[in-house]
Amino acid sequence: MVTWLITRPVTISSQKILTFQTAKAYWAHTGTNMPVEVLISTNYDGNNIAAATWTQLTAVLANQGDPDHTFINSGNVNLPVEAGKSAVIAFRYTGSNTESTSYRIDNITVSAAK
Protein backbone atom coordinates (compact mmCIF):
# COMPACT_ATOMS: atom_id res chain seq x y z
CA MET A 1 0.00 0.00 0.00
CA VAL A 2 1.36 3.38 -1.02
CA THR A 3 -0.45 6.60 -0.16
CA TRP A 4 0.52 10.11 -1.30
CA LEU A 5 -0.27 13.56 0.09
CA ILE A 6 0.84 16.19 -2.44
CA THR A 7 0.78 19.96 -1.91
CA ARG A 8 -0.30 22.57 -4.40
CA PRO A 9 2.57 23.93 -6.52
CA VAL A 10 4.92 26.42 -4.87
CA THR A 11 7.11 28.82 -6.88
CA ILE A 12 10.72 28.43 -5.79
CA SER A 13 12.54 31.37 -7.39
CA SER A 14 14.40 32.11 -4.16
CA GLN A 15 15.36 30.00 -1.14
CA LYS A 16 12.28 28.55 0.59
CA ILE A 17 12.01 26.62 3.83
CA LEU A 18 9.58 23.75 4.44
CA THR A 19 8.41 23.01 7.99
CA PHE A 20 5.78 20.58 9.24
CA GLN A 21 5.00 18.21 12.08
CA THR A 22 4.46 14.44 12.14
CA ALA A 23 3.01 12.15 14.77
CA LYS A 24 2.90 8.37 14.74
CA ALA A 25 1.06 5.65 16.62
CA TYR A 26 0.93 1.86 16.70
CA TRP A 27 4.39 1.43 15.12
CA ALA A 28 4.39 -1.74 13.03
CA HIS A 29 7.36 -1.29 10.67
CA THR A 30 10.44 -3.48 10.98
CA GLY A 31 14.10 -2.57 11.27
CA THR A 32 15.02 0.81 9.87
CA ASN A 33 12.08 0.80 7.43
CA MET A 34 10.62 4.34 7.71
CA PRO A 35 7.01 4.41 6.52
CA VAL A 36 7.01 8.09 5.47
CA GLU A 37 9.24 9.93 3.00
CA VAL A 38 9.25 13.62 2.08
CA LEU A 39 9.79 14.29 -1.63
CA ILE A 40 9.88 17.21 -4.05
CA SER A 41 9.14 17.33 -7.79
CA THR A 42 9.32 20.11 -10.36
CA ASN A 43 7.73 18.06 -13.15
CA TYR A 44 4.68 16.46 -11.54
CA ASP A 45 1.75 17.16 -13.88
CA GLY A 46 -1.00 16.64 -11.30
CA ASN A 47 -1.99 13.24 -12.69
CA ASN A 48 0.85 10.79 -13.26
CA ILE A 49 2.89 10.24 -10.09
CA ALA A 50 5.04 7.55 -11.71
CA ALA A 51 6.12 9.81 -14.60
CA ALA A 52 7.40 12.57 -12.30
CA THR A 53 10.95 12.84 -11.00
CA TRP A 54 10.96 12.80 -7.18
CA THR A 55 13.88 13.88 -4.99
CA GLN A 56 13.93 12.91 -1.34
CA LEU A 57 14.23 15.73 1.21
CA THR A 58 15.89 15.30 4.60
CA ALA A 59 13.57 16.09 7.51
CA VAL A 60 12.99 14.96 11.08
CA LEU A 61 10.03 12.55 11.13
CA ALA A 62 8.26 10.88 14.02
CA ASN A 63 9.82 7.44 14.43
CA GLN A 64 9.55 4.28 16.46
CA GLY A 65 11.26 5.77 19.54
CA ASP A 66 8.88 8.74 19.80
CA PRO A 67 5.80 8.61 22.03
CA ASP A 68 2.54 7.78 20.24
CA HIS A 69 0.40 10.78 19.22
CA THR A 70 3.20 13.31 19.96
CA PHE A 71 3.87 15.81 17.18
CA ILE A 72 7.54 16.08 16.19
CA ASN A 73 8.88 19.19 14.42
CA SER A 74 10.53 18.56 11.04
CA GLY A 75 13.19 21.21 11.47
CA ASN A 76 13.90 23.67 8.64
CA VAL A 77 14.05 21.82 5.33
CA ASN A 78 15.77 23.85 2.59
CA LEU A 79 14.00 23.41 -0.74
CA PRO A 80 16.22 23.30 -3.83
CA VAL A 81 16.11 26.62 -5.70
CA GLU A 82 15.18 26.44 -9.37
CA ALA A 83 14.52 29.95 -10.63
CA GLY A 84 11.11 30.36 -12.20
CA LYS A 85 10.03 26.76 -11.49
CA SER A 86 7.20 25.50 -9.38
CA ALA A 87 7.48 22.44 -7.23
CA VAL A 88 5.17 20.21 -5.25
CA ILE A 89 6.02 18.62 -1.93
CA ALA A 90 4.87 15.05 -1.39
CA PHE A 91 4.56 12.90 1.68
CA ARG A 92 4.62 9.23 0.66
CA TYR A 93 3.51 6.54 3.11
CA THR A 94 4.39 2.91 2.36
CA GLY A 95 2.78 0.07 4.28
CA SER A 96 1.83 -3.56 3.74
CA ASN A 97 -0.19 -6.42 5.21
CA THR A 98 2.34 -6.67 8.05
CA GLU A 99 3.58 -3.07 8.32
CA SER A 100 0.92 -0.48 9.09
CA THR A 101 2.01 2.38 11.30
CA SER A 102 -0.47 5.24 11.76
CA TYR A 103 0.91 8.66 10.71
CA ARG A 104 -0.40 12.22 10.95
CA ILE A 105 1.04 15.26 9.20
CA ASP A 106 0.13 18.79 10.28
CA ASN A 107 1.14 22.46 10.07
CA ILE A 108 2.79 22.24 6.62
CA THR A 109 4.38 25.61 5.80
CA VAL A 110 6.58 26.82 2.97
CA SER A 111 8.11 30.22 3.68
CA ALA A 112 10.91 32.46 2.45
CA ALA A 113 14.29 31.86 4.06
CA LYS A 114 15.27 34.51 6.59
C-alpha positions in Angstrom: 0.0 0.0 0.0 1.4 3.4 -1.0 -0.5 6.6 -0.2 0.5 10.1 -1.3 -0.3 13.6 0.1 0.8 16.2 -2.4 0.8 20.0 -1.9 -0.3 22.6 -4.4 2.6 23.9 -6.5 4.9 26.4 -4.9 7.1 28.8 -6.9 10.7 28.4 -5.8 12.5 31.4 -7.4 14.4 32.1 -4.2 15.4 30.0 -1.1 12.3 28.6 0.6 12.0 26.6 3.8 9.6 23.8 4.4 8.4 23.0 8.0 5.8 20.6 9.2 5.0 18.2 12.1 4.5 14.4 12.1 3.0 12.1 14.8 2.9 8.4 14.7 1.1 5.7 16.6 0.9 1.9 16.7 4.4 1.4 15.1 4.4 -1.7 13.0 7.4 -1.3 10.7 10.4 -3.5 11.0 14.1 -2.6 11.3 15.0 0.8 9.9 12.1 0.8 7.4 10.6 4.3 7.7 7.0 4.4 6.5 7.0 8.1 5.5 9.2 9.9 3.0 9.2 13.6 2.1 9.8 14.3 -1.6 9.9 17.2 -4.1 9.1 17.3 -7.8 9.3 20.1 -10.4 7.7 18.1 -13.2 4.7 16.5 -11.5 1.7 17.2 -13.9 -1.0 16.6 -11.3 -2.0 13.2 -12.7 0.8 10.8 -13.3 2.9 10.2 -10.1 5.0 7.5 -11.7 6.1 9.8 -14.6 7.4 12.6 -12.3 10.9 12.8 -11.0 11.0 12.8 -7.2 13.9 13.9 -5.0 13.9 12.9 -1.3 14.2 15.7 1.2 15.9 15.3 4.6 13.6 16.1 7.5 13.0 15.0 11.1 10.0 12.5 11.1 8.3 10.9 14.0 9.8 7.4 14.4 9.5 4.3 16.5 11.3 5.8 19.5 8.9 8.7 19.8 5.8 8.6 22.0 2.5 7.8 20.2 0.4 10.8 19.2 3.2 13.3 20.0 3.9 15.8 17.2 7.5 16.1 16.2 8.9 19.2 14.4 10.5 18.6 11.0 13.2 21.2 11.5 13.9 23.7 8.6 14.1 21.8 5.3 15.8 23.8 2.6 14.0 23.4 -0.7 16.2 23.3 -3.8 16.1 26.6 -5.7 15.2 26.4 -9.4 14.5 29.9 -10.6 11.1 30.4 -12.2 10.0 26.8 -11.5 7.2 25.5 -9.4 7.5 22.4 -7.2 5.2 20.2 -5.3 6.0 18.6 -1.9 4.9 15.0 -1.4 4.6 12.9 1.7 4.6 9.2 0.7 3.5 6.5 3.1 4.4 2.9 2.4 2.8 0.1 4.3 1.8 -3.6 3.7 -0.2 -6.4 5.2 2.3 -6.7 8.0 3.6 -3.1 8.3 0.9 -0.5 9.1 2.0 2.4 11.3 -0.5 5.2 11.8 0.9 8.7 10.7 -0.4 12.2 10.9 1.0 15.3 9.2 0.1 18.8 10.3 1.1 22.5 10.1 2.8 22.2 6.6 4.4 25.6 5.8 6.6 26.8 3.0 8.1 30.2 3.7 10.9 32.5 2.5 14.3 31.9 4.1 15.3 34.5 6.6 
